[in-house]
Amino acid sequence: MRQPNIQFTKILTVEPLTKEDLRQFKIQLLYEIRQILDEKMKTTLNDTHPEWIRSKAVRIFMNMSPGTLQSLRITGKVRFKKVLGSYYYNFED
């Protein structure tokens, strides 16, 4: 029979696990999950709300006619960019 190599033998100690230990673990785990979800939500919100949106999306979102949007653009009440014939509006405006 072969003797175990002392270098690789680990001594395992058994520690009692209390309900308080489990409660603290649960709190810590939930906190870490919340941090991960909050960080993910921040990046998701940035991805779903682009900085510049097209005229049609603005009209649907604001429930306005093309003429009303043109009037806001002419009076300078909204920021816009014209790219290849299409108008893009700042989402924050």
N, CA, C and O atoms as a CHARMM CRD file, in Angstrom:
* protein
*
  372
    1    1 MET  N      0.83200  -1.16900   0.00000 PROA 1      0.00000
    2    1 MET  CA     0.00000   0.00000   0.00000 PROA 1      0.00000
    3    1 MET  C      0.88300   1.23900   0.00000 PROA 1      0.00000
    4    1 MET  O      1.86500   1.31800   0.73800 PROA 1      0.00000
    5    2 ARG  N      0.53100   2.17400  -0.81000 PROA 2      0.00000
    6    2 ARG  CA     1.32900   3.38300  -0.99000 PROA 2      0.00000
    7    2 ARG  C      0.93100   4.42800   0.04400 PROA 2      0.00000
    8    2 ARG  O     -0.25100   4.62300   0.32400 PROA 2      0.00000
    9    3 GLN  N      1.92100   5.08700   0.60100 PROA 3      0.00000
   10    3 GLN  CA     1.69200   6.13000   1.59800 PROA 3      0.00000
   11    3 GLN  C      1.42400   7.45600   0.88800 PROA 3      0.00000
   12    3 GLN  O      2.08700   7.76200  -0.10300 PROA 3      0.00000
   13    4 PRO  N      0.46600   8.24900   1.37300 PROA 4      0.00000
   14    4 PRO  CA     0.20400   9.54600   0.74400 PROA 4      0.00000
   15    4 PRO  C      1.39200  10.48600   0.91400 PROA 4      0.00000
   16    4 PRO  O      2.07100  10.47900   1.94000 PROA 4      0.00000
   17    5 ASN  N      1.62000  11.27600  -0.09300 PROA 5      0.00000
   18    5 ASN  CA     2.68300  12.25900  -0.05200 PROA 5      0.00000
   19    5 ASN  C      2.24400  13.39100   0.87800 PROA 5      0.00000
   20    5 ASN  O      1.18400  13.98200   0.67500 PROA 5      0.00000
   21    6 ILE  N      3.02700  13.68700   1.86600 PROA 6      0.00000
   22    6 ILE  CA     2.68900  14.67500   2.88300 PROA 6      0.00000
   23    6 ILE  C      2.54100  16.07300   2.27000 PROA 6      0.00000
   24    6 ILE  O      1.72200  16.86300   2.74000 PROA 6      0.00000
   25    7 GLN  N      3.31000  16.38500   1.24000 PROA 7      0.00000
   26    7 GLN  CA     3.26700  17.71100   0.63800 PROA 7      0.00000
   27    7 GLN  C      1.89700  18.02600   0.03400 PROA 7      0.00000
   28    7 GLN  O      1.46300  19.17700   0.06200 PROA 7      0.00000
   29    8 PHE  N      1.22600  17.03600  -0.50100 PROA 8      0.00000
   30    8 PHE  CA    -0.03900  17.26900  -1.19100 PROA 8      0.00000
   31    8 PHE  C     -1.26000  17.01900  -0.31400 PROA 8      0.00000
   32    8 PHE  O     -2.38600  17.26400  -0.74600 PROA 8      0.00000
   33    9 THR  N     -1.06500  16.55600   0.86000 PROA 9      0.00000
   34    9 THR  CA    -2.19100  16.29000   1.74200 PROA 9      0.00000
   35    9 THR  C     -2.59200  17.58200   2.43100 PROA 9      0.00000
   36    9 THR  O     -1.76700  18.25900   3.04600 PROA 9      0.00000
   37   10 LYS  N     -3.86600  17.91000   2.32000 PROA 10     0.00000
   38   10 LYS  CA    -4.36600  19.10700   2.97900 PROA 10     0.00000
   39   10 LYS  C     -5.21600  18.67600   4.15800 PROA 10     0.00000
   40   10 LYS  O     -5.94700  17.68700   4.10200 PROA 10     0.00000
   41   11 ILE  N     -5.10200  19.42400   5.19300 PROA 11     0.00000
   42   11 ILE  CA    -5.92700  19.15800   6.35800 PROA 11     0.00000
   43   11 ILE  C     -7.15700  20.04800   6.24500 PROA 11     0.00000
   44   11 ILE  O     -7.04700  21.27300   6.23100 PROA 11     0.00000
   45   12 LEU  N     -8.31500  19.43100   6.16600 PROA 12     0.00000
   46   12 LEU  CA    -9.56100  20.17000   6.05900 PROA 12     0.00000
   47   12 LEU  C    -10.13100  20.39700   7.44800 PROA 12     0.00000
   48   12 LEU  O    -10.25500  19.47700   8.25600 PROA 12     0.00000
   49   13 THR  N    -10.46300  21.62000   7.68900 PROA 13     0.00000
   50   13 THR  CA   -11.10000  21.91600   8.96500 PROA 13     0.00000
   51   13 THR  C    -12.57000  22.18700   8.71000 PROA 13     0.00000
   52   13 THR  O    -12.93600  22.81000   7.71400 PROA 13     0.00000
   53   14 VAL  N    -13.38000  21.73000   9.59300 PROA 14     0.00000
   54   14 VAL  CA   -14.81300  21.91300   9.46500 PROA 14     0.00000
   55   14 VAL  C    -15.22900  23.01600  10.42300 PROA 14     0.00000
   56   14 VAL  O    -14.98700  22.94600  11.62800 PROA 14     0.00000
   57   15 GLU  N    -15.86700  24.04700   9.85100 PROA 15     0.00000
   58   15 GLU  CA   -16.36100  25.14200  10.67100 PROA 15     0.00000
   59   15 GLU  C    -17.87500  25.13200  10.61000 PROA 15     0.00000
   60   15 GLU  O    -18.45200  24.94300   9.54000 PROA 15     0.00000
   61   16 PRO  N    -18.50600  25.32700  11.71600 PROA 16     0.00000
   62   16 PRO  CA   -19.97100  25.34000  11.69600 PROA 16     0.00000
   63   16 PRO  C    -20.49400  26.56700  10.94200 PROA 16     0.00000
   64   16 PRO  O    -19.92700  27.65600  11.03800 PROA 16     0.00000
   65   17 LEU  N    -21.56200  26.37700  10.20600 PROA 17     0.00000
   66   17 LEU  CA   -22.18800  27.43700   9.43500 PROA 17     0.00000
   67   17 LEU  C    -23.47600  27.83100  10.14400 PROA 17     0.00000
   68   17 LEU  O    -24.35700  27.00200  10.37200 PROA 17     0.00000
   69   18 THR  N    -23.56900  29.09600  10.48200 PROA 18     0.00000
   70   18 THR  CA   -24.74400  29.54600  11.23000 PROA 18     0.00000
   71   18 THR  C    -25.72800  30.25500  10.30500 PROA 18     0.00000
   72   18 THR  O    -25.39600  30.60200   9.17200 PROA 18     0.00000
   73   19 LYS  N    -26.92400  30.46000  10.79900 PROA 19     0.00000
   74   19 LYS  CA   -27.92800  31.19800  10.03400 PROA 19     0.00000
   75   19 LYS  C    -27.47500  32.63300   9.79700 PROA 19     0.00000
   76   19 LYS  O    -27.76900  33.21300   8.75200 PROA 19     0.00000
   77   20 GLU  N    -26.77500  33.19600  10.74300 PROA 20     0.00000
   78   20 GLU  CA   -26.25700  34.56300  10.59500 PROA 20     0.00000
   79   20 GLU  C    -25.22800  34.62700   9.46900 PROA 20     0.00000
   80   20 GLU  O    -25.20100  35.59900   8.71300 PROA 20     0.00000
   81   21 ASP  N    -24.38000  33.60100   9.34900 PROA 21     0.00000
   82   21 ASP  CA   -23.42200  33.54400   8.24100 PROA 21     0.00000
   83   21 ASP  C    -24.15200  33.52300   6.89700 PROA 21     0.00000
   84   21 ASP  O    -23.76800  34.22200   5.95900 PROA 21     0.00000
   85   22 LEU  N    -25.20200  32.71600   6.82000 PROA 22     0.00000
   86   22 LEU  CA   -25.98300  32.63800   5.58600 PROA 22     0.00000
   87   22 LEU  C    -26.67900  33.95800   5.28700 PROA 22     0.00000
   88   22 LEU  O    -26.74500  34.37200   4.12900 PROA 22     0.00000
   89   23 ARG  N    -27.19100  34.61600   6.29800 PROA 23     0.00000
   90   23 ARG  CA   -27.86300  35.89800   6.11300 PROA 23     0.00000
   91   23 ARG  C    -26.87700  36.94000   5.58500 PROA 23     0.00000
   92   23 ARG  O    -27.20700  37.69200   4.66800 PROA 23     0.00000
   93   24 GLN  N    -25.68000  36.99000   6.15100 PROA 24     0.00000
   94   24 GLN  CA   -24.66900  37.94000   5.69400 PROA 24     0.00000
   95   24 GLN  C    -24.23000  37.63100   4.26000 PROA 24     0.00000
   96   24 GLN  O    -24.00900  38.54000   3.45900 PROA 24     0.00000
   97   25 PHE  N    -24.10800  36.34100   3.94900 PROA 25     0.00000
   98   25 PHE  CA   -23.75100  35.94800   2.58800 PROA 25     0.00000
   99   25 PHE  C    -24.83300  36.38800   1.60700 PROA 25     0.00000
  100   25 PHE  O    -24.52700  36.88500   0.52300 PROA 25     0.00000
  101   26 LYS  N    -26.08800  36.20700   1.98000 PROA 26     0.00000
  102   26 LYS  CA   -27.20800  36.60800   1.12300 PROA 26     0.00000
  103   26 LYS  C    -27.17800  38.11100   0.87100 PROA 26     0.00000
  104   26 LYS  O    -27.35400  38.55300  -0.26500 PROA 26     0.00000
  105   27 ILE  N    -26.95700  38.89500   1.91400 PROA 27     0.00000
  106   27 ILE  CA   -26.91000  40.35000   1.77700 PROA 27     0.00000
  107   27 ILE  C    -25.77200  40.76500   0.85000 PROA 27     0.00000
  108   27 ILE  O    -25.95000  41.61500  -0.02300 PROA 27     0.00000
  109   28 GLN  N    -24.61700  40.16600   1.04500 PROA 28     0.00000
  110   28 GLN  CA   -23.46100  40.49000   0.20700 PROA 28     0.00000
  111   28 GLN  C    -23.71200  40.08900  -1.24800 PROA 28     0.00000
  112   28 GLN  O    -23.38400  40.84200  -2.16500 PROA 28     0.00000
  113   29 LEU  N    -24.28500  38.91800  -1.45700 PROA 29     0.00000
  114   29 LEU  CA   -24.56200  38.44400  -2.80700 PROA 29     0.00000
  115   29 LEU  C    -25.57600  39.34200  -3.51200 PROA 29     0.00000
  116   29 LEU  O    -25.38500  39.68900  -4.67700 PROA 29     0.00000
  117   30 LEU  N    -26.64000  39.71900  -2.82800 PROA 30     0.00000
  118   30 LEU  CA   -27.64700  40.59800  -3.41500 PROA 30     0.00000
  119   30 LEU  C    -27.06000  41.97400  -3.74300 PROA 30     0.00000
  120   30 LEU  O    -27.39700  42.56600  -4.76900 PROA 30     0.00000
  121   31 TYR  N    -26.19000  42.47500  -2.87600 PROA 31     0.00000
  122   31 TYR  CA   -25.54400  43.76100  -3.12800 PROA 31     0.00000
  123   31 TYR  C    -24.69400  43.70000  -4.39900 PROA 31     0.00000
  124   31 TYR  O    -24.73600  44.61500  -5.22200 PROA 31     0.00000
  125   32 GLU  N    -23.92900  42.62900  -4.55400 PROA 32     0.00000
  126   32 GLU  CA   -23.07800  42.49300  -5.73500 PROA 32     0.00000
  127   32 GLU  C    -23.90700  42.32100  -7.00400 PROA 32     0.00000
  128   32 GLU  O    -23.55000  42.85600  -8.05400 PROA 32     0.00000
  129   33 ILE  N    -25.00600  41.58200  -6.91800 PROA 33     0.00000
  130   33 ILE  CA   -25.89500  41.42400  -8.07400 PROA 33     0.00000
  131   33 ILE  C    -26.49000  42.76700  -8.45800 PROA 33     0.00000
  132   33 ILE  O    -26.57100  43.10100  -9.64000 PROA 33     0.00000
  133   34 ARG  N    -26.90800  43.54000  -7.45900 PROA 34     0.00000
  134   34 ARG  CA   -27.49000  44.86000  -7.73400 PROA 34     0.00000
  135   34 ARG  C    -26.47300  45.77000  -8.42800 PROA 34     0.00000
  136   34 ARG  O    -26.82900  46.49200  -9.35900 PROA 34     0.00000
  137   35 GLN  N    -25.21200  45.74200  -7.98800 PROA 35     0.00000
  138   35 GLN  CA   -24.17700  46.55600  -8.62400 PROA 35     0.00000
  139   35 GLN  C    -23.99700  46.16300 -10.08700 PROA 35     0.00000
  140   35 GLN  O    -23.87000  47.02900 -10.95300 PROA 35     0.00000
  141   36 ILE  N    -23.98700  44.87000 -10.36200 PROA 36     0.00000
  142   36 ILE  CA   -23.82300  44.39600 -11.73500 PROA 36     0.00000
  143   36 ILE  C    -25.00900  44.83300 -12.58600 PROA 36     0.00000
  144   36 ILE  O    -24.82800  45.29700 -13.71200 PROA 36     0.00000
  145   37 LEU  N    -26.22200  44.68600 -12.05400 PROA 37     0.00000
  146   37 LEU  CA   -27.41500  45.08200 -12.80200 PROA 37     0.00000
  147   37 LEU  C    -27.46800  46.58900 -13.03100 PROA 37     0.00000
  148   37 LEU  O    -27.84000  47.03600 -14.11600 PROA 37     0.00000
  149   38 ASP  N    -27.10300  47.37300 -12.02400 PROA 38     0.00000
  150   38 ASP  CA   -27.08800  48.82900 -12.18900 PROA 38     0.00000
  151   38 ASP  C    -26.11500  49.24600 -13.28200 PROA 38     0.00000
  152   38 ASP  O    -26.42300  50.11000 -14.10300 PROA 38     0.00000
  153   39 GLU  N    -24.94600  48.63100 -13.28900 PROA 39     0.00000
  154   39 GLU  CA   -23.94600  48.95000 -14.30800 PROA 39     0.00000
  155   39 GLU  C    -24.44900  48.55000 -15.69800 PROA 39     0.00000
  156   39 GLU  O    -24.25100  49.27700 -16.67100 PROA 39     0.00000
  157   40 LYS  N    -25.09600  47.39500 -15.77800 PROA 40     0.00000
  158   40 LYS  CA   -25.63900  46.92800 -17.05300 PROA 40     0.00000
  159   40 LYS  C    -26.75500  47.84800 -17.53500 PROA 40     0.00000
  160   40 LYS  O    -26.85100  48.13000 -18.72900 PROA 40     0.00000
  161   41 MET  N    -27.59500  48.31700 -16.62200 PROA 41     0.00000
  162   41 MET  CA   -28.69000  49.21300 -16.99400 PROA 41     0.00000
  163   41 MET  C    -28.15800  50.53800 -17.53000 PROA 41     0.00000
  164   41 MET  O    -28.72400  51.09800 -18.46900 PROA 41     0.00000
  165   42 LYS  N    -27.07800  51.04100 -16.94400 PROA 42     0.00000
  166   42 LYS  CA   -26.49200  52.29300 -17.42300 PROA 42     0.00000
  167   42 LYS  C    -26.03000  52.15300 -18.86600 PROA 42     0.00000
  168   42 LYS  O    -26.28700  53.03100 -19.69000 PROA 42     0.00000
  169   43 THR  N    -25.35400  51.05700 -19.17300 PROA 43     0.00000
  170   43 THR  CA   -24.87600  50.86900 -20.53800 PROA 43     0.00000
  171   43 THR  C    -26.02900  50.60200 -21.48700 PROA 43     0.00000
  172   43 THR  O    -25.98700  51.02100 -22.64400 PROA 43     0.00000
  173   44 THR  N    -27.06500  49.90400 -21.01200 PROA 44     0.00000
  174   44 THR  CA   -28.22500  49.63200 -21.85900 PROA 44     0.00000
  175   44 THR  C    -28.96200  50.91700 -22.18100 PROA 44     0.00000
  176   44 THR  O    -29.36700  51.12300 -23.32500 PROA 44     0.00000
  177   45 LEU  N    -29.14400  51.78700 -21.19500 PROA 45     0.00000
  178   45 LEU  CA   -29.83500  53.05100 -21.43800 PROA 45     0.00000
  179   45 LEU  C    -29.06800  53.91100 -22.42700 PROA 45     0.00000
  180   45 LEU  O    -29.66700  54.56900 -23.27600 PROA 45     0.00000
  181   46 ASN  N    -27.76100  53.90900 -22.32300 PROA 46     0.00000
  182   46 ASN  CA   -26.95500  54.68300 -23.27100 PROA 46     0.00000
  183   46 ASN  C    -27.07500  54.11500 -24.68100 PROA 46     0.00000
  184   46 ASN  O    -27.03100  54.86500 -25.65600 PROA 46     0.00000
  185   47 ASP  N    -27.22500  52.80300 -24.79600 PROA 47     0.00000
  186   47 ASP  CA   -27.34900  52.17700 -26.10700 PROA 47     0.00000
  187   47 ASP  C    -28.73600  52.37700 -26.71200 PROA 47     0.00000
  188   47 ASP  O    -28.86200  52.51000 -27.92900 PROA 47     0.00000
  189   48 THR  N    -29.78200  52.40200 -25.87400 PROA 48     0.00000
  190   48 THR  CA   -31.13900  52.48600 -26.40800 PROA 48     0.00000
  191   48 THR  C    -31.56300  53.91700 -26.69900 PROA 48     0.00000
  192   48 THR  O    -32.50700  54.11400 -27.46500 PROA 48     0.00000
  193   49 HSD  N    -30.92100  54.91400 -26.13300 PROA 49     0.00000
  194   49 HSD  CA   -31.25600  56.30900 -26.38600 PROA 49     0.00000
  195   49 HSD  C    -30.08400  56.98600 -27.08400 PROA 49     0.00000
  196   49 HSD  O    -29.20100  57.55100 -26.43800 PROA 49     0.00000
  197   50 PRO  N    -30.08900  56.92000 -28.42100 PROA 50     0.00000
  198   50 PRO  CA   -28.98100  57.56400 -29.12700 PROA 50     0.00000
  199   50 PRO  C    -29.03200  59.07700 -28.94800 PROA 50     0.00000
  200   50 PRO  O    -30.07600  59.64500 -28.62700 PROA 50     0.00000
  201   51 GLU  N    -27.90800  59.70500 -29.15700 PROA 51     0.00000
  202   51 GLU  CA   -27.82900  61.15100 -28.96300 PROA 51     0.00000
  203   51 GLU  C    -28.62800  61.89800 -30.03000 PROA 51     0.00000
  204   51 GLU  O    -29.26000  62.91100 -29.73000 PROA 51     0.00000
  205   52 TRP  N    -28.60800  61.41500 -31.26100 PROA 52     0.00000
  206   52 TRP  CA   -29.31400  62.07100 -32.36400 PROA 52     0.00000
  207   52 TRP  C    -30.31900  61.10700 -32.96800 PROA 52     0.00000
  208   52 TRP  O    -29.99800  59.94500 -33.21800 PROA 52     0.00000
  209   53 ILE  N    -31.56500  61.59700 -33.21000 PROA 53     0.00000
  210   53 ILE  CA   -32.60700  60.75200 -33.79100 PROA 53     0.00000
  211   53 ILE  C    -33.20400  61.43000 -35.02000 PROA 53     0.00000
  212   53 ILE  O    -33.14500  62.65200 -35.15600 PROA 53     0.00000
  213   54 ARG  N    -33.77700  60.62800 -35.91200 PROA 54     0.00000
  214   54 ARG  CA   -34.31000  61.13100 -37.17900 PROA 54     0.00000
  215   54 ARG  C    -35.64400  61.83400 -36.98700 PROA 54     0.00000
  216   54 ARG  O    -36.30200  61.69200 -35.95600 PROA 54     0.00000
  217   55 SER  N    -36.02500  62.59200 -38.00100 PROA 55     0.00000
  218   55 SER  CA   -37.25700  63.39000 -37.96400 PROA 55     0.00000
  219   55 SER  C    -38.49100  62.54900 -37.68700 PROA 55     0.00000
  220   55 SER  O    -39.32700  62.92400 -36.86600 PROA 55     0.00000
  221   56 LYS  N    -38.61200  61.42200 -38.36100 PROA 56     0.00000
  222   56 LYS  CA   -39.80500  60.58800 -38.19700 PROA 56     0.00000
  223   56 LYS  C    -39.95100  60.10600 -36.75700 PROA 56     0.00000
  224   56 LYS  O    -41.05600  60.10100 -36.21400 PROA 56     0.00000
  225   57 ALA  N    -38.85200  59.70600 -36.14300 PROA 57     0.00000
  226   57 ALA  CA   -38.90500  59.24700 -34.75500 PROA 57     0.00000
  227   57 ALA  C    -39.31800  60.38400 -33.82700 PROA 57     0.00000
  228   57 ALA  O    -40.07300  60.16600 -32.87900 PROA 57     0.00000
  229   58 VAL  N    -38.83100  61.59300 -34.08900 PROA 58     0.00000
  230   58 VAL  CA   -39.20200  62.75700 -33.27600 PROA 58     0.00000
  231   58 VAL  C    -40.69200  63.03700 -33.42100 PROA 58     0.00000
  232   58 VAL  O    -41.38100  63.27700 -32.43000 PROA 58     0.00000
  233   59 ARG  N    -41.18800  63.00600 -34.65300 PROA 59     0.00000
  234   59 ARG  CA   -42.61400  63.28900 -34.89200 PROA 59     0.00000
  235   59 ARG  C    -43.50700  62.26100 -34.21500 PROA 59     0.00000
  236   59 ARG  O    -44.54200  62.61700 -33.65100 PROA 59     0.00000
  237   60 ILE  N    -43.12200  60.99300 -34.26300 PROA 60     0.00000
  238   60 ILE  CA   -43.92000  59.94900 -33.61100 PROA 60     0.00000
  239   60 ILE  C    -43.86800  60.11500 -32.10200 PROA 60     0.00000
  240   60 ILE  O    -44.89500  60.03900 -31.42800 PROA 60     0.00000
  241   61 PHE  N    -42.67400  60.34000 -31.57200 PROA 61     0.00000
  242   61 PHE  CA   -42.49000  60.47100 -30.12500 PROA 61     0.00000
  243   61 PHE  C    -43.23000  61.68500 -29.56900 PROA 61     0.00000
  244   61 PHE  O    -43.83700  61.60600 -28.50100 PROA 61     0.00000
  245   62 MET  N    -43.18200  62.80100 -30.28500 PROA 62     0.00000
  246   62 MET  CA   -43.80600  64.04600 -29.81800 PROA 62     0.00000
  247   62 MET  C    -45.22300  64.24100 -30.35600 PROA 62     0.00000
  248   62 MET  O    -45.90600  65.19400 -29.98000 PROA 62     0.00000
  249   63 ASN  N    -45.66600  63.34000 -31.23500 PROA 63     0.00000
  250   63 ASN  CA   -47.00400  63.41500 -31.82600 PROA 63     0.00000
  251   63 ASN  C    -47.22700  64.77800 -32.48700 PROA 63     0.00000
  252   63 ASN  O    -48.15800  65.50600 -32.14300 PROA 63     0.00000
  253   64 MET  N    -46.35400  65.10500 -33.43900 PROA 64     0.00000
  254   64 MET  CA   -46.46400  66.39500 -34.13000 PROA 64     0.00000
  255   64 MET  C    -46.33200  66.20300 -35.63500 PROA 64     0.00000
  256   64 MET  O    -45.84300  65.17800 -36.11100 PROA 64     0.00000
  257   65 SER  N    -46.77300  67.19400 -36.35500 PROA 65     0.00000
  258   65 SER  CA   -46.72600  67.14600 -37.82100 PROA 65     0.00000
  259   65 SER  C    -45.34000  67.56000 -38.31300 PROA 65     0.00000
  260   65 SER  O    -44.56600  68.16500 -37.57100 PROA 65     0.00000
  261   66 PRO  N    -45.03400  67.23200 -39.56800 PROA 66     0.00000
  262   66 PRO  CA   -43.74900  67.66700 -40.12900 PROA 66     0.00000
  263   66 PRO  C    -43.59700  69.18800 -40.12400 PROA 66     0.00000
  264   66 PRO  O    -42.49400  69.69900 -39.92900 PROA 66     0.00000
  265   67 GLY  N    -44.70100  69.91600 -40.33600 PROA 67     0.00000
  266   67 GLY  CA   -44.64200  71.38200 -40.33900 PROA 67     0.00000
  267   67 GLY  C    -44.29400  71.95500 -38.97600 PROA 67     0.00000
  268   67 GLY  O    -43.53700  72.92100 -38.87600 PROA 67     0.00000
  269   68 THR  N    -44.84800  71.35900 -37.92800 PROA 68     0.00000
  270   68 THR  CA   -44.53500  71.82200 -36.56900 PROA 68     0.00000
  271   68 THR  C    -43.06300  71.60000 -36.25700 PROA 68     0.00000
  272   68 THR  O    -42.40500  72.46300 -35.67700 PROA 68     0.00000
  273   69 LEU  N    -42.55400  70.44100 -36.64600 PROA 69     0.00000
  274   69 LEU  CA   -41.13900  70.14900 -36.41400 PROA 69     0.00000
  275   69 LEU  C    -40.25700  71.10900 -37.20800 PROA 69     0.00000
  276   69 LEU  O    -39.22700  71.56700 -36.71100 PROA 69     0.00000
  277   70 GLN  N    -40.65800  71.41100 -38.43100 PROA 70     0.00000
  278   70 GLN  CA   -39.91200  72.37100 -39.24800 PROA 70     0.00000
  279   70 GLN  C    -39.92700  73.74700 -38.59400 PROA 70     0.00000
  280   70 GLN  O    -38.91000  74.44000 -38.58700 PROA 70     0.00000
  281   71 SER  N    -41.06200  74.14500 -38.04800 PROA 71     0.00000
  282   71 SER  CA   -41.17200  75.44000 -37.37700 PROA 71     0.00000
  283   71 SER  C    -40.23700  75.51400 -36.17000 PROA 71     0.00000
  284   71 SER  O    -39.58500  76.53500 -35.95200 PROA 71     0.00000
  285   72 LEU  N    -40.17000  74.43700 -35.38800 PROA 72     0.00000
  286   72 LEU  CA   -39.25500  74.40100 -34.23800 PROA 72     0.00000
  287   72 LEU  C    -37.80400  74.49200 -34.70000 PROA 72     0.00000
  288   72 LEU  O    -36.97100  75.12400 -34.04900 PROA 72     0.00000
  289   73 ARG  N    -37.51700  73.86300 -35.81500 PROA 73     0.00000
  290   73 ARG  CA   -36.16000  73.89100 -36.35800 PROA 73     0.00000
  291   73 ARG  C    -35.80100  75.29600 -36.82900 PROA 73     0.00000
  292   73 ARG  O    -34.70000  75.77600 -36.55800 PROA 73     0.00000
  293   74 ILE  N    -36.72300  75.96400 -37.53300 PROA 74     0.00000
  294   74 ILE  CA   -36.46800  77.30300 -38.07400 PROA 74     0.00000
  295   74 ILE  C    -36.29900  78.32900 -36.96100 PROA 74     0.00000
  296   74 ILE  O    -35.44000  79.20700 -37.05100 PROA 74     0.00000
  297   75 THR  N    -37.11100  78.22600 -35.91300 PROA 75     0.00000
  298   75 THR  CA   -37.03200  79.19300 -34.81000 PROA 75     0.00000
  299   75 THR  C    -35.86800  78.90800 -33.86600 PROA 75     0.00000
  300   75 THR  O    -35.60500  79.69900 -32.96000 PROA 75     0.00000
  301   76 GLY  N    -35.16800  77.79100 -34.06400 PROA 76     0.00000
  302   76 GLY  CA   -34.00100  77.48400 -33.24500 PROA 76     0.00000
  303   76 GLY  C    -34.33100  76.88200 -31.89400 PROA 76     0.00000
  304   76 GLY  O    -33.48900  76.88500 -30.99600 PROA 76     0.00000
  305   77 LYS  N    -35.53600  76.36700 -31.73300 PROA 77     0.00000
  306   77 LYS  CA   -35.93600  75.78800 -30.44300 PROA 77     0.00000
  307   77 LYS  C    -35.39500  74.37700 -30.24200 PROA 77     0.00000
  308   77 LYS  O    -35.34400  73.87800 -29.11800 PROA 77     0.00000
  309   78 VAL  N    -34.99300  73.73900 -31.33600 PROA 78     0.00000
  310   78 VAL  CA   -34.38400  72.41000 -31.24000 PROA 78     0.00000
  311   78 VAL  C    -33.08400  72.40900 -32.03300 PROA 78     0.00000
  312   78 VAL  O    -32.96800  73.05700 -33.07300 PROA 78     0.00000
  313   79 ARG  N    -32.11400  71.66900 -31.51900 PROA 79     0.00000
  314   79 ARG  CA   -30.85200  71.51600 -32.23700 PROA 79     0.00000
  315   79 ARG  C    -31.02000  70.43400 -33.29400 PROA 79     0.00000
  316   79 ARG  O    -31.71200  69.44200 -33.06800 PROA 79     0.00000
  317   80 PHE  N    -30.39700  70.62100 -34.43200 PROA 80     0.00000
  318   80 PHE  CA   -30.50400  69.62800 -35.49800 PROA 80     0.00000
  319   80 PHE  C    -29.22900  69.60300 -36.32100 PROA 80     0.00000
  320   80 PHE  O    -28.41200  70.52400 -36.28800 PROA 80     0.00000
  321   81 LYS  N    -29.09400  68.51500 -37.05700 PROA 81     0.00000
  322   81 LYS  CA   -28.01600  68.36600 -38.03500 PROA 81     0.00000
  323   81 LYS  C    -28.64800  67.83900 -39.31000 PROA 81     0.00000
  324   81 LYS  O    -29.59300  67.05100 -39.26800 PROA 81     0.00000
  325   82 LYS  N    -28.12900  68.27300 -40.42700 PROA 82     0.00000
  326   82 LYS  CA   -28.60200  67.76000 -41.70900 PROA 82     0.00000
  327   82 LYS  C    -27.49100  66.91200 -42.30200 PROA 82     0.00000
  328   82 LYS  O    -26.39600  67.40000 -42.57900 PROA 82     0.00000
  329   83 VAL  N    -27.79000  65.63600 -42.49200 PROA 83     0.00000
  330   83 VAL  CA   -26.81200  64.70300 -43.03100 PROA 83     0.00000
  331   83 VAL  C    -27.42600  64.02400 -44.24600 PROA 83     0.00000
  332   83 VAL  O    -28.41400  63.29900 -44.12800 PROA 83     0.00000
  333   84 LEU  N    -26.83500  64.26300 -45.42000 PROA 84     0.00000
  334   84 LEU  CA   -27.29400  63.66900 -46.68100 PROA 84     0.00000
  335   84 LEU  C    -28.79500  63.85500 -46.89200 PROA 84     0.00000
  336   84 LEU  O    -29.48100  62.92900 -47.32300 PROA 84     0.00000
  337   85 GLY  N    -29.29500  65.02700 -46.59600 PROA 85     0.00000
  338   85 GLY  CA   -30.69700  65.34000 -46.83800 PROA 85     0.00000
  339   85 GLY  C    -31.65500  64.95800 -45.72800 PROA 85     0.00000
  340   85 GLY  O    -32.84100  65.27700 -45.80900 PROA 85     0.00000
  341   86 SER  N    -31.17400  64.28100 -44.68900 PROA 86     0.00000
  342   86 SER  CA   -32.03300  63.89700 -43.56500 PROA 86     0.00000
  343   86 SER  C    -31.69200  64.75000 -42.35500 PROA 86     0.00000
  344   86 SER  O    -30.52600  65.04300 -42.08900 PROA 86     0.00000
  345   87 TYR  N    -32.72800  65.14200 -41.63000 PROA 87     0.00000
  346   87 TYR  CA   -32.52300  65.93200 -40.42000 PROA 87     0.00000
  347   87 TYR  C    -32.43900  65.01100 -39.21000 PROA 87     0.00000
  348   87 TYR  O    -33.22500  64.07500 -39.06800 PROA 87     0.00000
  349   88 TYR  N    -31.47500  65.29200 -38.34700 PROA 88     0.00000
  350   88 TYR  CA   -31.30900  64.56100 -37.09400 PROA 88     0.00000
  351   88 TYR  C    -31.42300  65.56400 -35.95600 PROA 88     0.00000
  352   88 TYR  O    -30.87700  66.66600 -36.02400 PROA 88     0.00000
  353   89 TYR  N    -32.13900  65.16800 -34.90800 PROA 89     0.00000
  354   89 TYR  CA   -32.40600  66.05900 -33.78100 PROA 89     0.00000
  355   89 TYR  C    -31.78000  65.49400 -32.51900 PROA 89     0.00000
  356   89 TYR  O    -31.69600  64.28000 -32.33200 PROA 89     0.00000
  357   90 ASN  N    -31.34100  66.40600 -31.65700 PROA 90     0.00000
  358   90 ASN  CA   -30.74700  66.00500 -30.39300 PROA 90     0.00000
  359   90 ASN  C    -31.82700  65.41200 -29.50200 PROA 90     0.00000
  360   90 ASN  O    -32.86700  66.03400 -29.28600 PROA 90     0.00000
  361   91 PHE  N    -31.58600  64.21600 -28.98600 PROA 91     0.00000
  362   91 PHE  CA   -32.58200  63.51600 -28.17200 PROA 91     0.00000
  363   91 PHE  C    -32.91900  64.28300 -26.89800 PROA 91     0.00000
  364   91 PHE  O    -34.06700  64.26600 -26.45600 PROA 91     0.00000
  365   92 GLU  N    -31.94000  64.95300 -26.30500 PROA 92     0.00000
  366   92 GLU  CA   -32.16100  65.65600 -25.03800 PROA 92     0.00000
  367   92 GLU  C    -33.04800  66.88700 -25.19800 PROA 92     0.00000
  368   92 GLU  O    -33.68400  67.31400 -24.23500 PROA 92     0.00000
  369   93 ASP  N    -33.10200  67.46400 -26.40000 PROA 93     0.00000
  370   93 ASP  CA   -33.96200  68.62800 -26.63700 PROA 93     0.00000
  371   93 ASP  C    -35.40700  68.18100 -26.65100 PROA 93     0.00000
  372   93 ASP  O    -36.30500  69.00200 -26.83500 PROA 93     0.00000
